[in-house]
Amino acid sequence: PAPRNPHTRTDYIDLVGSFHLVLSVDTVGRKERADLLYQQARSLYNKALTEAIAEVGCSGQGHLAGGAELSALKKRAEWSAASIAKTYNKDLLTMVEAAEQDWVDVHGSKKGMTRRWLAKTVRPAIQERDTWKEMQIGVTESTWVNDKARQDFFGRNQIEGEMRVDPQIAVCEICQALVKRGWMKMSEAVQIQFPIHPSCPHHLLAKPLKDTIPDCASLW
């Protein structure tokens, strides 16, 4: 008999599972994502430092060269990349299984279902997910980096004063409650860890006490 073509026949081991494996994010994909997140985080961190420097009345460009803070950015990037890959693979499997069920609902069995059909069915759903998911990831990660940079800056320089949650518009109940707290002591405000939730846009806006601000030349 002629050899079976696994691209057109469904009577080989777990077509759905094998198709999911082809599209899933592997270790290489996670490392590439982690490297990208890390580079983006360094840039965003320096930008946030520059803004914080301006808030205390000084000028200059923020630059994180090393230390525990840089290690924290790398660790966060690796954690986020693993989390993103895990969520993607889980969502992908759900999409593939849903497509399989659609085929069975129409045809009564898995007979005749091919990888080509699965790809045609699933890829648009993946693209639609990527459209909003990448934006969500961007907002979430930038919020974390911005918060991390500001807390490091004011903590390292031992600057005192007040902070409030900004922007003043919030959707979730936790963020709404934080916004309503208004101006808080810095020591209290820095206990808040952003992002509160995916796509959380909030950060801490500072109102430092002038007599606690070091000379501009000695700022961390």
C-alpha contacts under 8 A as a table, 3 or more apart, distances in Angstrom:
res1	aa1	res2	aa2	distance
4	R	9	R	7.06
5	N	8	T	5.65
5	N	9	R	6.01
6	P	9	R	5.24
6	P	10	T	7.00
6	P	12	Y	6.84
7	H	114	T	6.36
7	H	115	R	5.96
7	H	116	R	7.33
8	T	112	G	7.75
8	T	113	M	7.81
8	T	114	T	5.29
8	T	115	R	7.11
8	T	116	R	7.83
9	R	12	Y	7.28
9	R	112	G	6.64
9	R	113	M	7.33
9	R	114	T	6.29
10	T	15	L	6.35
10	T	110	K	7.29
10	T	111	K	6.41
10	T	112	G	6.37
10	T	113	M	6.06
10	T	114	T	6.26
11	D	111	K	7.94
12	Y	15	L	6.66
14	D	17	G	5.19
14	D	18	S	6.17
15	L	18	S	5.19
15	L	19	F	6.07
15	L	114	T	7.95
15	L	115	R	7.38
16	V	19	F	5.19
16	V	20	H	6.19
16	V	96	V	6.59
16	V	97	E	7.04
16	V	100	E	7.37
17	G	20	H	5.12
17	G	21	L	6.23
18	S	21	L	4.99
18	S	22	V	6.37
19	F	22	V	5.18
19	F	23	L	6.67
19	F	115	R	6.79
19	F	118	L	7.97
20	H	23	L	5.40
20	H	24	S	5.90
20	H	89	N	7.97
20	H	92	L	6.85
20	H	93	L	6.05
20	H	96	V	6.86
21	L	24	S	5.17
23	L	92	L	7.96
24	S	88	Y	7.49
24	S	89	N	5.38
24	S	92	L	7.25
25	V	28	V	7.84
25	V	29	G	5.50
25	V	30	R	6.79
25	V	85	A	5.77
25	V	88	Y	7.47
25	V	89	N	6.54
26	D	29	G	5.23
26	D	30	R	6.35
26	D	85	A	7.84
27	T	30	R	5.09
27	T	31	K	6.28
28	V	31	K	5.17
28	V	32	E	6.27
29	G	32	E	5.17
29	G	33	R	6.21
30	R	33	R	5.10
30	R	34	A	6.05
30	R	78	E	7.92
30	R	81	A	5.46
30	R	82	A	6.06
30	R	85	A	6.44
31	K	34	A	4.96
31	K	35	D	6.10
31	K	78	E	7.53
31	K	81	A	7.37
32	E	35	D	5.20
32	E	36	L	6.27
33	R	36	L	5.13
33	R	37	L	6.11
33	R	81	A	5.63
34	A	37	L	5.11
34	A	38	Y	6.03
34	A	74	K	7.95
34	A	77	A	4.99
34	A	78	E	4.99
34	A	80	S	7.31
34	A	81	A	5.06
35	D	38	Y	5.11
35	D	39	Q	6.32
35	D	77	A	7.30
35	D	78	E	7.97
36	L	39	Q	5.29
36	L	40	Q	6.21
37	L	40	Q	5.10
37	L	41	A	5.92
37	L	77	A	5.38
37	L	81	A	7.70
38	Y	41	A	5.00
38	Y	42	R	6.29
38	Y	73	L	6.40
38	Y	74	K	5.66
38	Y	77	A	5.28
39	Q	42	R	5.29
39	Q	43	S	6.52
40	Q	43	S	5.25
40	Q	44	L	6.19
41	A	44	L	5.07
41	A	45	Y	5.85
41	A	73	L	6.61
41	A	77	A	7.90
41	A	141	E	7.81
41	A	142	S	7.20
41	A	145	V	6.18
42	R	45	Y	5.08
42	R	46	N	6.26
42	R	64	L	7.44
42	R	70	L	7.81
42	R	73	L	7.32
43	S	46	N	5.34
43	S	47	K	6.32
44	L	47	K	5.00
44	L	48	A	6.16
44	L	142	S	6.90
44	L	145	V	6.67
44	L	146	N	6.88
45	Y	48	A	5.12
45	Y	49	L	6.20
45	Y	64	L	7.62
45	Y	145	V	5.85
45	Y	146	N	6.15
45	Y	148	K	7.82
45	Y	149	A	5.51
46	N	49	L	5.00
46	N	50	T	6.21
46	N	61	Q	7.44
46	N	62	G	4.76
46	N	63	H	5.21
46	N	64	L	6.37
46	N	149	A	7.80
47	K	50	T	5.11
47	K	51	E	6.38
47	K	61	Q	7.82
47	K	62	G	6.53
48	A	51	E	5.09
48	A	52	A	6.20
48	A	62	G	7.58
48	A	146	N	5.65
48	A	149	A	6.06
48	A	150	R	6.70
49	L	52	A	5.02
49	L	53	I	6.13
49	L	61	Q	7.47
49	L	62	G	4.75
49	L	63	H	7.44
49	L	149	A	6.09
49	L	150	R	6.66
49	L	153	F	6.84
50	T	53	I	5.13
50	T	54	A	6.42
50	T	59	S	7.88
50	T	60	G	6.56
50	T	61	Q	5.02
50	T	62	G	4.51
51	E	54	A	5.16
51	E	55	E	6.31
52	A	55	E	4.95
52	A	56	V	6.68
52	A	150	R	6.57
52	A	153	F	7.29
53	I	56	V	5.56
53	I	57	G	6.81
53	I	58	C	5.50
53	I	59	S	6.27
53	I	60	G	6.98
53	I	61	Q	7.95
53	I	62	G	7.54
54	A	57	G	5.13
54	A	58	C	5.11
54	A	59	S	5.69
54	A	60	G	7.79
55	E	58	C	7.34
55	E	206	A	7.52
55	E	207	K	8.00
56	V	208	P	6.78
56	V	210	K	7.69
56	V	213	I	7.00
58	C	216	C	5.69
59	S	216	C	7.73
64	L	69	E	7.87
64	L	70	L	6.98
65	A	70	L	7.38
66	G	69	E	6.87
66	G	70	L	5.14
66	G	71	S	7.46
67	G	70	L	5.57
67	G	71	S	6.53
68	A	71	S	5.00
68	A	72	A	6.12
69	E	72	A	5.02
69	E	73	L	6.48
69	E	152	D	7.80
70	L	73	L	5.14
70	L	74	K	6.48
71	S	74	K	5.13
71	S	75	K	6.15
72	A	75	K	5.06
72	A	76	R	6.05
73	L	76	R	5.13
73	L	77	A	6.15
73	L	145	V	7.75
74	K	77	A	5.08
74	K	78	E	6.29
75	K	78	E	5.22
75	K	79	W	6.19
76	R	79	W	5.06
76	R	80	S	5.96
77	A	80	S	5.15
77	A	81	A	6.02
78	E	81	A	5.17
78	E	82	A	6.27
79	W	82	A	5.28
79	W	83	S	6.19
80	S	83	S	4.98
80	S	84	I	5.95
81	A	84	I	5.10
81	A	85	A	6.13
82	A	85	A	5.18
82	A	86	K	6.12
83	S	86	K	5.10
83	S	87	T	6.20
84	I	87	T	5.25
84	I	88	Y	6.08
85	A	88	Y	5.04
85	A	89	N	6.05
86	K	89	N	5.30
86	K	90	K	6.18
87	T	90	K	5.11
87	T	91	D	6.08
88	Y	91	D	5.14
88	Y	92	L	5.93
89	N	92	L	5.00
89	N	93	L	6.16
90	K	93	L	5.28
90	K	94	T	6.40
91	D	94	T	5.07
91	D	95	M	6.29
92	L	95	M	5.07
92	L	96	V	6.20
92	L	126	I	7.35
93	L	96	V	5.11
93	L	97	E	6.07
94	T	97	E	5.22
94	T	98	A	6.06
95	M	98	A	5.08
95	M	99	A	6.21
95	M	122	V	6.39
95	M	125	A	7.49
96	V	99	A	5.10
96	V	100	E	6.23
96	V	118	L	7.19
96	V	122	V	6.39
97	E	100	E	4.99
97	E	101	Q	6.23
98	A	101	Q	5.09
98	A	102	D	6.22
99	A	102	D	5.03
99	A	103	W	6.39
99	A	118	L	6.78
99	A	121	T	6.70
99	A	122	V	6.92
100	E	103	W	5.19
100	E	104	V	6.38
100	E	110	K	7.40
100	E	118	L	7.63
101	Q	104	V	4.98
101	Q	105	D	6.02
102	D	105	D	5.09
102	D	106	V	6.38
103	W	106	V	5.31
103	W	107	H	5.93
103	W	108	G	7.67
103	W	109	S	7.43
103	W	110	K	6.79
103	W	113	M	7.18
104	V	107	H	5.15
104	V	108	G	4.78
104	V	109	S	4.65
104	V	110	K	5.62
105	D	108	G	5.65
105	D	109	S	7.62
107	H	110	K	7.44
107	H	111	K	7.85
110	K	113	M	5.71
113	M	117	W	6.66
113	M	118	L	7.58
114	T	117	W	5.25
114	T	118	L	6.33
115	R	118	L	4.92
115	R	119	A	5.98
116	R	119	A	5.15
116	R	120	K	6.20
117	W	120	K	5.12
117	W	121	T	6.15
118	L	121	T	5.11
118	L	122	V	5.87
119	A	122	V	5.26
119	A	123	R	5.63
120	K	123	R	5.94
120	K	124	P	7.37
121	T	124	P	6.68
121	T	125	A	7.55
122	V	125	A	5.36
122	V	126	I	6.36
123	R	126	I	4.98
123	R	127	Q	6.19
124	P	127	Q	5.06
124	P	128	E	6.14
125	A	128	E	5.08
125	A	129	R	6.16
126	I	129	R	5.10
126	I	130	D	6.13
127	Q	130	D	5.04
127	Q	131	T	6.34
128	E	131	T	5.31
128	E	132	W	7.19
129	R	132	W	5.82
129	R	133	K	5.81
130	D	133	K	4.94
130	D	134	E	5.65
131	T	134	E	6.07
131	T	135	M	6.99
132	W	135	M	5.29
132	W	136	Q	6.26
133	K	136	Q	4.96
133	K	137	I	6.14
134	E	137	I	5.06
134	E	138	G	6.14
135	M	138	G	5.08
135	M	139	V	6.30
136	Q	139	V	5.34
136	Q	140	T	6.09
136	Q	198	P	6.47
136	Q	199	S	4.96
137	I	140	T	5.16
137	I	141	E	6.01
137	I	198	P	7.42
137	I	199	S	7.06
138	G	141	E	5.42
138	G	142	S	6.04
138	G	199	S	7.94
139	V	142	S	5.30
139	V	143	T	6.05
139	V	198	P	7.81
139	V	199	S	5.16
139	V	200	C	6.84
139	V	201	P	6.50
140	T	143	T	5.26
140	T	144	W	6.44
140	T	195	P	6.27
140	T	197	H	7.71
140	T	198	P	5.46
140	T	199	S	4.82
140	T	200	C	5.93
140	T	201	P	7.27
141	E	144	W	5.15
141	E	145	V	6.27
142	S	145	V	5.10
142	S	146	N	5.98
143	T	146	N	5.21
143	T	147	D	6.13
143	T	194	F	6.58
143	T	195	P	5.84
143	T	200	C	6.91
143	T	201	P	6.00
143	T	202	H	6.71
143	T	203	H	6.74
144	W	147	D	5.26
144	W	148	K	6.05
144	W	194	F	5.65
144	W	195	P	5.63
145	V	148	K	5.01
145	V	149	A	6.08
146	N	149	A	5.26
146	N	150	R	6.30
146	N	203	H	7.08
147	D	150	R	5.32
147	D	151	Q	6.13
147	D	193	Q	7.66
147	D	194	F	6.29
147	D	203	H	5.76
147	D	204	L	6.85
148	K	151	Q	5.30
148	K	152	D	6.10
149	A	152	D	5.15
149	A	153	F	6.08
150	R	153	F	5.06
150	R	154	F	6.17
150	R	204	L	7.70
151	Q	154	F	5.48
151	Q	155	G	5.76
151	Q	190	V	6.32
152	D	155	G	5.15
152	D	156	R	5.67
153	F	156	R	5.34
153	F	157	N	6.13
153	F	220	W	6.84
154	F	157	N	5.29
154	F	158	Q	5.88
154	F	159	I	5.26
154	F	160	E	7.65
155	G	158	Q	4.98
155	G	159	I	6.60
156	R	159	I	7.96
156	R	220	W	6.51
157	N	213	I	7.52
157	N	214	P	7.06
157	N	219	L	6.32
157	N	220	W	6.06
158	Q	212	T	7.40
158	Q	213	I	7.85
159	I	208	P	6.66
159	I	209	L	7.33
159	I	212	T	5.25
159	I	213	I	5.56
159	I	214	P	7.80
160	E	185	K	7.83
160	E	186	M	6.22
160	E	187	S	7.84
160	E	208	P	5.78
160	E	209	L	5.82
160	E	212	T	5.93
160	E	213	I	7.82
161	G	185	K	6.06
161	G	186	M	5.71
161	G	206	A	7.44
161	G	207	K	5.80
161	G	208	P	4.23
161	G	209	L	4.80
162	E	183	W	5.84
162	E	184	M	5.19
162	E	185	K	4.48
162	E	186	M	4.92
162	E	189	A	7.86
162	E	206	A	5.96
162	E	207	K	5.10
162	E	208	P	6.12
162	E	209	L	7.90
163	M	183	W	5.29
163	M	184	M	5.26
163	M	185	K	6.26
163	M	186	M	5.55
163	M	189	A	6.14
163	M	204	L	5.96
163	M	205	L	5.34
163	M	206	A	4.44
163	M	207	K	5.91
164	R	179	V	7.15
164	R	181	R	7.60
164	R	182	G	5.38
164	R	183	W	4.57
164	R	184	M	6.04
164	R	189	A	7.23
164	R	204	L	5.53
164	R	205	L	5.35
164	R	206	A	6.78
165	V	168	Q	6.84
165	V	178	L	6.53
165	V	179	V	5.36
165	V	182	G	7.11
165	V	183	W	7.94
165	V	202	H	6.43
165	V	203	H	5.75
165	V	204	L	4.80
165	V	205	L	6.16
166	D	169	I	7.69
166	D	179	V	7.21
166	D	202	H	5.46
166	D	203	H	5.52
166	D	204	L	5.97
166	D	205	L	6.05
167	P	170	A	7.61
167	P	201	P	7.62
167	P	202	H	6.00
167	P	203	H	7.46
168	Q	179	V	5.97
169	I	176	Q	7.52
169	I	179	V	7.62
170	A	173	E	7.84
170	A	175	C	5.65
170	A	176	Q	5.12
170	A	179	V	7.37
171	V	175	C	6.94
171	V	176	Q	6.59
172	C	175	C	5.49
172	C	176	Q	6.15
173	E	176	Q	4.99
173	E	177	A	6.16
174	I	177	A	5.20
174	I	178	L	6.34
174	I	196	I	7.69
175	C	178	L	5.00
175	C	179	V	6.13
175	C	196	I	7.28
176	Q	179	V	5.16
176	Q	180	K	6.26
177	A	180	K	5.15
177	A	181	R	6.55
178	L	181	R	5.30
178	L	182	G	7.48
179	V	182	G	5.83
181	R	184	M	7.16
184	M	188	E	6.41
184	M	189	A	5.88
185	K	188	E	5.25
185	K	189	A	6.11
186	M	189	A	4.92
186	M	190	V	5.95
186	M	206	A	7.95
187	S	190	V	5.73
187	S	191	Q	7.16
188	E	191	Q	5.70
188	E	192	I	7.79
189	A	192	I	5.73
189	A	204	L	7.59
190	V	193	Q	7.32
193	Q	196	I	6.85
194	F	197	H	7.92
194	F	200	C	7.63
194	F	202	H	7.10
194	F	203	H	6.83
195	P	198	P	6.92
195	P	199	S	7.70
195	P	200	C	5.31
195	P	201	P	7.33
195	P	202	H	7.03
196	I	200	C	6.11
197	H	200	C	5.35
208	P	212	T	7.59
208	P	213	I	7.50
209	L	212	T	5.61
209	L	213	I	6.93
210	K	213	I	5.43
214	P	218	S	6.42
214	P	219	L	6.24
215	D	218	S	5.45
215	D	219	L	6.61
216	C	219	L	5.44
